[in-house]
Amino acid sequence: MEKIEFIPELNEEPAEFFVVEQTMIAGTTYLLVTDQEEGDAQALILKDISGNRDEKSTYVIVSDEKELEAVAGVFENMLDDIKFEKDE
């Protein structure tokens, strides 16, 4: 499984995530990432906000509820063994 480094803003420490799956919806790339390679793990959906001419990809955590539900549904359909549960 591919591992990526997510560098938050405000000089926070980088975090490493494992890329579970990638999809493109309406021309936008989304990544499903987890904090552990196997087993139950915390998952995030990241959205690529890079421009076409950017050398590096820039991702943000999807926080809009409607967008998050829609993209999570796509990933659930793509992956038979994935079920999302919201942290309240």
C-alpha positions in Angstrom: 0.0 0.0 0.0 1.4 3.4 -0.9 2.3 5.8 1.9 2.0 9.6 1.6 3.1 12.4 3.8 0.5 15.1 4.6 2.0 18.4 5.6 -0.6 20.5 7.5 -0.4 24.3 7.6 0.8 26.4 10.5 4.1 24.5 11.0 2.4 21.4 12.4 4.2 18.1 12.3 3.7 16.1 9.1 1.5 13.0 9.2 1.9 9.8 7.2 -1.1 8.1 5.7 -1.7 4.9 3.7 -3.6 5.4 0.4 -6.4 2.8 0.3 -8.0 4.0 -3.0 -8.2 6.9 -5.4 -11.1 8.1 -7.5 -12.0 10.9 -9.8 -15.4 12.6 -9.6 -16.3 15.4 -12.0 -12.6 16.0 -12.8 -11.6 16.2 -9.1 -9.3 13.5 -7.6 -10.1 12.1 -4.2 -8.0 9.8 -2.0 -9.2 7.5 0.8 -6.4 7.3 3.3 -6.0 5.6 6.7 -3.6 5.9 9.6 -2.9 2.2 9.7 -2.1 -0.3 6.9 -4.4 -3.0 8.2 -7.4 -3.5 10.5 -9.8 -0.9 11.8 -8.4 2.5 11.3 -9.2 6.2 11.2 -9.9 7.2 7.6 -10.0 10.5 5.9 -11.0 11.6 2.4 -8.6 14.0 0.8 -9.5 16.3 -2.2 -6.9 17.4 -4.7 -7.0 21.2 -5.1 -3.9 21.5 -7.2 -3.9 23.5 -10.4 -3.0 21.8 -13.7 0.4 23.5 -13.7 1.4 22.7 -10.1 4.4 20.5 -9.7 3.2 19.0 -6.4 -0.3 17.9 -5.5 -2.1 19.8 -2.7 -4.8 18.0 -0.8 -7.3 19.2 1.8 -9.5 17.1 4.1 -13.1 17.0 2.7 -15.2 18.6 5.4 -18.4 19.6 3.5 -21.0 17.0 4.8 -22.8 16.5 1.4 -19.5 16.1 -0.5 -18.1 13.8 2.2 -21.2 11.6 2.1 -21.2 11.4 -1.7 -17.5 10.6 -2.0 -17.7 8.1 0.9 -20.5 6.3 -0.9 -18.4 6.0 -4.0 -15.5 4.5 -2.0 -17.9 2.1 -0.3 -19.2 0.9 -3.7 -15.6 0.5 -5.0 -14.4 -1.5 -1.9 -16.5 -4.4 -0.7 -14.8 -4.5 2.7 -15.1 -0.8 3.7 -17.9 0.6 5.9 -17.6 4.2 7.1 -18.7 5.3 10.6 -18.8 8.9 11.6 -17.0 10.2 14.6 -19.5 12.3 16.6 
